[in-house]
Every structure is written in structure tokens, then in C-alpha cells.
Amino acid sequence: MAAVMTLPVARQVSRAEWGDRIFVVGGKWLWLGLLVVAVLLPLLAIFWRGFSSEAGQGGGLVAARELVTSANFHWLLGNSLKVSLSVAAIVVPLAYLFAYALQRTLIPGKAVWRGLSLLPLMAPSMLPGIALVYLFGNQGMLRGLLSDNIYGFWGIVLGEVIYTFPHALMILLSALSLADARLFDAASSMGASPARAFRSITWPATRQAVFAAFCLVFTLTITDFGVPVVVGGDYQVLALEAYKAVVGQQQFGRGALIGMVLLLPALFSFGVDAWLRRRQGDAMSGRAQVFQPVPSRLRDGCYLAIVLLVCAVLLLVFGMAVYSSLVKFWPYNLSLSLNHYQFEDTAGGGWLAYRNSLTMALCTALIGSVLIFTGAYLMEKTKGQKGLNLALRMLSFVPMAVPGLVLGLGYVFFFNLNGNPLHVFYGSMALLVVCTIAHYLTTAQMTATTALRQLDAEFEAAALSLKAPLYRHYLRVTVPICLPALLDILRYLFVSAMTTVSAAIFLYSPDTILAAVAVLNMDDAGNVGGAAAMSTLILFTSAGVSLLLAWASRGALRRSQAWRQTAPGQ
């Protein structure tokens, strides 16, 4: 009788084991296949296209040698390096001071200043350039403040400084948030001045983050063509040359070769940053005490002045973009209207582009967050398949070292092959979604991994002891607890999809044109007011969704962490 009664239980356990095996092993192989198609093969296609000597390809090593030895290439490379180094040299110290003010001082209104500093993340990279045209262009409001016009080297530098500032700030905010109060107490008891404490404690703990921020700003600048296409004028850079070679001249081989050149600084920066991370020890030990800054009127006043200056510049730039989108006819008729928002009367994509961007952003956020979080769970919380896990980790970190412009070129060369059965997806919304998820994969996965590593392994052990299917435990336990992190991933992917242009510029069709691409097209056509209006729509849409998801994330955090609270009476 006992054997008969335990038979259904044994079958249930067997089904659970098979279900877990399909969920874990099948899920990992599926995720690996998606990463190979979305990341690895497009990058290999760039190298094949650039070095192939077949007719219509890159021209082989001879063409590559001719390109890198030409005077035009040296001029473009020199311009790109000069701009990128200048932007990084301005942004990193400024972002460090701003982050220090938010993390290590007692200035008022920190939440407001932090929110304002992240505004450039909510808009395409062309928006700072458009605002600078209205401020300092030939008919700009503040044209008299400049001895020369804004077009050229300094126009690109100013636009890129605004565009890259929040990217560096986020890295430095994270680094400066870690501090052991015991070290500062010891330094104070030994009579060390604040400057000496900074040199001995703060700087060694944050210099790796400073280098990471420098590399990120340099890479973002050297691979961005949004700002140069608006305010570059006759000052040409490599990223803009790659864009013109593929889109304007249909010289795909030249575009591939320039794309490989642009990949080199990103790979170098990524490699050195990874090496420094391995050499640097943990910033805080398990016994560390939270650092609380002491009041100082002079220090707080100086840092508040820096923060106010930065935020005032950002408000001026973004306020100018919004204002210019409402002006009837700049600069002759400054009355306000919504004429520039009547996109159906203008070329460039119009309301179709905005609807496409909303669709693409929603699909990217929903599909991407599910895939990335599930993939991170399978790598972090399941045992076995070490080789498979290693391959997944390596491919997941590749997009961090690949600029969007290079990834977009790879998609053109891989998915536009006539012999490729996936060619049917070229120009479709599905391919835009896949490319965007691949582009922003690494940051989202790092967020998911950080949240999952905070969960005790006993959760999975308890599920196994209860013979509960792992996928059920994942859906009913892990996802609810990690819901705040999942919402953060959702927000990040949505905003990134709304503002992306570097990868998507090569992949859209007339039916799938995106709002950020429409901004570029309208600016090229001379409709700067329409470009400002579309940029403003993207800005407010991204900001609105971000605020909504941030509110939902805080609510989810309170509910998901309620189990940690001590029960009444205990």
C-alpha cells in the first residue's frame, strides 16, 4: 500500500526534475543562441566585411593600409582624439566635484540636483547640439558672447560635455558612496587635514572609478555622431565619417574599416579597466561604519556653488530646447505656438516615428527585462554547466566594450546578407528591438546580478528540499523579492530605447523610423524647430516614464523588503 501511495509522489518528483532540467539547461542554451546571433555574429561580420578582398567588400588588407595611411584619415583621427580627450578632461573633474558634493557634503536639495544632473540621459545626443545652435548659433540668443560661431571644435566639445556628464557622474556617485568612517576618524585623531585625508583615503579608493569614467566619456565621445552632425560644421570626426560612408555614400567596406578603428579605444579601455578592478581591493570591509560628513559652511557653500552652476547650465540648455520648439519662427517671430509639433506637415518621420519609438521602447523594456533577468538568474542561482556559464558571461559583457555605432554596422553587414535566412528581419521592428537589447545588455545584467547576489542560496536549497519546481520558485519567490531591481532594468531599457540613435540609424525602414532618427533627419533638412520639438517629446516621455517607474520601484521595495522587518512583540 505504501509503495502504491508513493508512486504518484515519485512521478511528481520526476516531472519536477525534468521541468527543472528543461528550465535550467534549455534556458541557458536558448540564451546562448540569442547572444551568439545578437552579439557575436554581427561583430564577426564587421571584421569579415572590413578585411574581405572580394568585390564590393572592404578591399582587404590593402584597402585597410590605404585608409590608415591616408592624410584624410590622420586628420579625422586627430580631430576625434582631440575632441574626445578634451571632453573627458572637462567632464571627469566636473563630475567628480558634483558627485563629491552629493555624497560627502551636507548641501541642501540633493535629490533635486541629482535629478537635474541626469536630464541628458532622457534625450537623444542631438538635443544639446540643437540647443547650442539656438543659444550661440549665427542667430542665437547669446551669439554676442562668442567671438566666433559655435560650429566646429568647441561646439562639439560643449555638446559632448553635456551629453556625457551624467554617464561619468553615475560611476563616480557609486564610488564615492562607499566610505569607511573609521578611516576618517583615525586620520582626524592623528591630526591629518581634510586635504591629507582626501589624498590618503578618498583618492586611492576612487581613482579606479575616475579612470573608468574617463574611459567611458572618451569612448562615448569618439563614437558619437549626433552632436557633430548638428554643430560640427567643417570639423569632421571619425564617427561622422563612418555614418556618411554607410548612409550617404553606400561605402560599406569603408564604414566597416572605420568601425573597427572605433572599436579599438573601447576594447583598450575595457581591458585596462578590468585589469585595474582585479588589482584594487574592496573599498569597504564587513565591519565598516557608514561615513557621515560633518557640517562645514565654507566647504558646503563652495560645493553648492559648483552644483548650482552645473544645474543652471543644464537647465539653460534643456530649457532653450523646449522654448525653441514652441517659437513660431526663430528669430523673427518669437510668439509661442505648437506649429513645430504638427509633424504630419513635415518630412522626417512625424508622429509615425514617435509611435514607433514608443512601441520599440515598450517591447525592448518588457522583453529585454524578462530575458536579461532570467538569464542572470540561470547563471547566478543554478549549479552545473560551468563551461556554458563561462560562455554566457563572456558574451554578456561584450556589449560593454562595443560602441553602438559599431554594433549597428555589424547588424547591417550580418542581417543584410542575401544568403542569411535572418535577412527577412532586416528593417523590421523586431530587429530594432533585438539590437537595442543587445546594445544595453551589460548594464542591465549587472543590475540584475547585483540584486540576485544579495539573496541567500538557502532559498533555492529550500525549494529543492520541498521538491518544488525551480521555475515556480523563480516566479513566486525570486521575482517578487527582486521586483525593484527588475523595475530599474525596465526603466533603463525604456529610456535607452527612446533616445538611442547610434545603432538604430542603420537599421530602420520607412515604416519603422524612430523618433531619435527623425530628429537627425529633420535637422539635416533644415527643420531645426521640428527637431527640437521631437527631442522635447522624447525628453518628456522618458522623464515621465522614469518618474512613474521610480515611484513603482519604491513601492515595490517597501513591500518586497517587509519580510525583513522584525515581527511585533519579538
N, C-alpha and C positions, 0 to 999 in steps of 0.2 A: 504493500500500500504506500509506504514512504517513497519507494522508487517511482511509483506512478505519480505521486503528488509532486515530486521534484522534477519530473520530466518537463512540464511547461516552464518551470523556472529556468532549467538548463537551456531550453530553447530561447527563452527571453534573453539570457546572458549571452548566448551565441550571437543572436541578432544584434545585441548592443555592441559586441566586439567587432562584428563585421561592419556595423554602422560607423564605429569609431575609426576603423581602418580606412574606410572609404573617405570619411571626412578629413582625416589627417593626411594620409598618403596621396589620395586623389586630389585633395585640395592643394597640396604642395606642388604636385606635378602640373596641375592646371595653372597655378600662379607662376611657375617657372616658364611654362609655354607662353603665357601672356607677356612676361618680361622679355623673353627672347624676341618675340615679334615686335613689341613696342619699344624696346630699348636697344638690344644688341644688334639685330639685323639692320636697322636704319643707320647705325653708326658704321657698321662694316660696309654698307652701301656707299657711304661718303668716301672711304678710302679706295674702294673699287672704282668709283667714278673719277676720283681725282688722279689715280695712278694708271688707269687703264689707257693703253695706247690705241684702242680700237677707234674707228671713225665715229665722231660725234661725242667721244668721251673726253676725259681730262687732257689727253695728249701724252700721258706717261711721264717718265722722269725728265724727259727733255723739256716738256712744257712747264713742269714744276720748276726746273732750274731757270728757265727763261723768265718765269714770273718773279721768283725771289731775287733775281739779279737785275731786274729792270729798275730804271730810275723812278718810274711812277710808283712801283711797289715800295721802294725805300721811302718815298715822300709820304705815301699813305701810312706806312708803318710808323714813321717818325711822328706824324700827326696824331695817330692813335695812342702811341706811348706817351706823348707829351700831355695830351688831354687826360688820359687815364691816371697818370702819376699825379698830375695837378689836382684832379678831383679827389683822389684818395688822400693826398696831403692836406687838403682843406677839410674834408668830411670827417676823417677819423679823429683828429683832435677836437673838433667841434662836437661830435657825437659823444666823445669821452667826457667832456665837460658837462654836457647835458645829462648824460647817464649818471655821472657823479652827483650832480645836483639832485636828481630824483632819488638816488639810493643812499647817499652818505651825508645829506644835509637836512635841515628842517624847514625848507622853503614851503610856503602855503600853496594849496591848489595843485598838488602833484598829479592828481587824476586828470585834471583839465589839461595841464601841459603835456602829459603823456598822450592823451587822445589827440591833441592838435599836432603833435610831432609825427603821428602815424598817418596823417592825411595823404601824403604822397603815395601810400600803398593802395589807396582807394581809387586811383585814377590811372589812365594809361600814361606812359612816359612822355607822350607828346604834349600833355597839358601844361607842364612847366614851360616848355618852349613857346606854346601859344600865348600864355600869359606874359612872358617876357617880350614877345612881339608887341602886344598892346601897351606894355609899360615903357619899353625902351626902343621900339622899332622906329622906322622913319616917321611915322605919325603917332608915336607913342605918347602916353600921358606924361611921362617923366623923361622924354627924349633929351631935354636940355641938360640933364645931369651927366650925360656921357659926351666925351669929346669925339667919339666915333660911334657908328651904329652897333647894334647888338649882334649882328650877323658875323659869324666867324668863331675864332678860338674861344673868346671869353663868353660868347653866347652859349656855346656847347658846354663849357665848364660850369657856368651858373645853372643851366638847366639840369645837368647831371648831378650837381651837388644837391639840388632839391630832390631829385628823383631817388638818389641812393642814400640820403641821410637816414631815413627810418630803418633801412636794412642794416646799416652799421650800428645804429642805436640799439636794436633788439639784441644783438650779440653782446654789446657792452653792458646793457642793463642786466642781462643774465649773469655776466661775470662779476659785476660789482655788487650783486645781491648776495654773494657768498662772502662772508667775513666772520672771523672768529674774534669775539670781543676780548677774549683772554690775551691775545697777542697785543692788542692796543692798550689794554690795561698794564701789561708788563712793560711796554715801551714808555708809557706815561710815568710809571713808577721809577724808571731808570733815567727820567729827565729828558727823554727824546722829544724834540719839537714835532709839531704836526707834519712839517715838510720831511723830517727824517723818518717819521713813521710811514709816510707815504712811500718814500724810496725803499724802505726796508720791508714793508708788509704788503701794501696795496699794489704797487707796481709789479713786483715779482709774481703775484697771484693773478694779475690781469694782462700781462704782456702777451701771452699766447692768444687771448681774445682780441687784443689790439692787432696782432698780425693777421688773425682770421678776418677781422673786419676790413683791414687794408686790402687783403686778397679779394674779398668779396666785392668791395667797391671797385677795385681795379677791373675785375672780371665783368661786372655788370656794365661798367662804362665802356670798355673796349669792345663789347659785343652788342651794345645798344645802338640802334639807328633811328629811334623815334625822335630824340632831341636833335641830332644832327640834321635830319631831313627837314626840320622846321626852322632852326636858327643857324644851321651850319654855313649857309651861303656858299662861297667858293672854297671853304676849308673842308676838304674831304677826308673821310676816315675809312678804315678797312671794312667795318660793318656795313656802312652805307654802300661801299663798292660791291660787296657781296650781294646786297639787296638789289642793286641796279643790274648787276650781271645776270641774275636769275630772272627777275621780274621784268626788267626793262629791255635787256639785250638777249635773253634766252641763251646765255653762255653758261650752261650748267657745269661744264668742266672747270671754268674759271671760278665759279661760285663754290664748287667743291674744294678746290685748292685753297681759296681764301678761308673757307670754313675750317679746314684742317689747321691753318695757321692760327685762327682764333681759338682753336681748341687747346693749343699748347700752353698759353698762360694759365688757363683754367686748370689743366692737369698738373702743371708745376705747382700752382698754389695749393691745390688739394693735397698733393703728395707731401709738401713741406708742412702743411697744417696737420696732417695725420701723424707725421713724424714728431712734431712738437707736442702733440697731445699724448703720445706714448711716453715721452720723456718727462712731462710735467706730472707731478704727483697730485693727489687730491687736495682741493683747496680747503676743505673742512673735514675734521675728524668726527667720529661719532660723539665725542664729548664736547664738541664746540658749543659756545654760547652765542646767542644772537646778538649782533652788534647794534647798538642804539646810539646814534650820533648825539653829541652834546650840543646845547644851544651856543650859537656864536653869531652875533649880529653882523659883524664885518664879513665873515665867510658866507653866511646865508644871503646877505644883501648883494654881494658880488655874484654869487651863482644865480640868484633870482634875476639880476640884470641880464646875464647871459641867456637864461631861459626865455625871458620876455623878448629879447632881441630876436632869437631864433623863431619863436612862435609868431612874432609880428611880421617877420619876412614871409613865413609860410601863409599867414592869413592874407597878407598883401597879394601874394601870387595867386592863391586859390580864389580869393575874393575878386581879383581882377578877371580871372577866367569866367567866373559866374556872371559878373557885371557885363563883360563884353558880349556874353551870349544873349543878353537882354537888350542891348543897344540896337536901335533901328539901323543906322548907317554910320559907322565909325569913320572919321571923327566929325562928320558934318551934321549929323542929326543924332544927338545923344539921348533922345527920349526913349523910354523903355517900352518894349513890346515883346511878343512871343513869335515874331516873324521867323527868327532863325530856327525855331523848333518845328516849323512846318516842313518837315523833311520830305514830304511827298512832292514838294515843288522843286527839290534839288536833286542833283545826281550824287552818287556816292554810297547808296545803300538804304538811307532813310530809316523809316520805322521797321522795315523788314530786318535790317541789321541789328536793331535794338532787340527785337523779338528773338532773333537767332541767338544773340548773346545771352539773353535770359534762359533760353532753352538749353544752350550749351553749358552755362554755368550751373543750372539745376541738375542736369544729367551728370556733369563732372563731379559735383559735390555729393550727390546721392550714391552714384555707382562707385566713384573713387573712394569715398569714405568706407563703404562696405568692403570693397576689395582690399584696400590697404590695411584696415584694422584686422580683418580676418587673416590676411597674410602674416601680419605681425604676430597675431595670436598663435598661429601654427608654428612659427619659428621660435617663439619665446616660451610657450607653455606646453609643448609636446616633446616627447622623447624619441630618439632614434633618427635615422636618415641624416647623419651628420654631414655627409657629402652634399646631399640635396640642400640642407640648411645653409651650408657654406656658399653654394652657388646662388641661392636666393639672396643672401646678404650682400654678396658682391654686386649682383645685378641691381639690387635695390639702391645701392649707394652710387652707382654710375651716374645717374642724372644730376647729382650734386656737382659733378665736375664737368658737365656738358652744358654750355650755354644754349638758350632757347633757339637762337638763330641757327646754330649748328644742328640741333635736333630737328628743326623744321626742314633744313636742307636734306638731312638723312631720310626723312619721310618722303620728300619729293623723289629722291633717287630710288628708294626701295618700293614704294607703293605705286609709282608711276611707270613701272616696268610692264610692258605689254604681256610678257610671259608669266608674270606673277598672278596667281589666282586671286590674290587680295587686291588686285588693281581695281576691282569693281567698287571698292570703298573710297577711292581717291576722289577728293572734292566733296565727300559726304559729311554730314553732321557727326556720324559715328566715328570717323577718323579724327575729326577735330577733338572730340571728347577723349579718345584714346591718347592722342598726342599731348593734350593738356594734363591728363592724369600722369602720364609718364614724365612730363616736364617737372611737375611739382611733387613727384612721388617721395623723394627722400625726406624732405622736411616733414611731410605728413606722417611718414612711417616712424620717424624719430619721435614725434609726439606720441604716437600710439605705443611705441616700445617703452618710453618713459613711464607711461601710465600702467602698462602691463607689468613692468618690473616691480612696481610698488605693491602688487598683490602677492600674498603668501602662496607658496607652492602647495600648501595644505588644502587649498580649495580643490585643485584637481585630484589630490590624493583622496579627499573625502568623496568626490564624485565616483572615483574608481571603486572605493570600498563599498559604496552603496549600489554598485552595478548600474549607475545611471549613465546613459549615453553622453559622450563628451560634447557633442554638438548641442544637446539640450542644456548642459551645464553652461556652455558658452553663451547661449541665448538668454538663459534665465538668471545667471549669476554674473558672469564677466561683463556682458554688455551693459546691464543696468548700473553696475558699480563704476564702470569706465565711461558712462554716458557724457560727463563733462568734457573729457578728452575727445570723445567722438564728435561732439558738437563743435569743439575747437577746430578739428580737422575739416568738418563740414564748412565752417566759416572761412577757413584759409583757402580751401579749394574753390569756393564760390567766388570770393573776391579775386583770386588769381585768375580764374577763368574769365571774369568780366573785364579785366584790364590787360590780359595777355595780347601781344601783337607780334613778338619776335618769331615765334614758331608758327603761329596761325597764318601769317602773311603769305605763306607759300601754298597753303592747303585748301583755301576756300574756293567755292564756285559762286556764280552769280546768285544762286539760291541759298547759299549758306554763308554769305558775307557777314562778318561780325561787326559790332559797334566800334571796337577799337580800330579795326581796319578801315571802317568808314571814316573815322576821324582823319586818318592818314590820307585817304583818297580825297576828302573834301578840302583838306589843306593843300594838297597838290593841285587841285582845281582852282585854287584861289578863294574858296569859300571859307575863310578863316572864322567868320562868325558862326557858321554851321558846325565847323569842327569844335569850336568852343562849346556850343550847345550840346553836342553829342557827348563831349567829355564831361560836361556838367551832369548829364543824365547818368553816365556811368558812375561818377563820383557819389551822387546822392543815392543811387541804387545800392552800391557797395556799402556805403555808410549805414543806410537803413537796415539792410540785411545783417550787417555786422552787429549793430546795436540790438536787434531782435534776438540773434543767436547768443550774444553775450548775456542778455537777460535770461534766456532759457538755460544757458550753461550755469549761471549762478544758482538758479532754482534747482536744477538737476544736481548740482554739487551739494546743496543743503540736504536734499532727500537721499542722495546716494551715500552720504557720509553719516547719516543718522544712526546707522548701526554701530558706529564707533563710540557714540556717547554712552556714558555710564547710566545704567538704569536707575530710576528713582529708588531711594532707600538703600542703595548699595554704597 
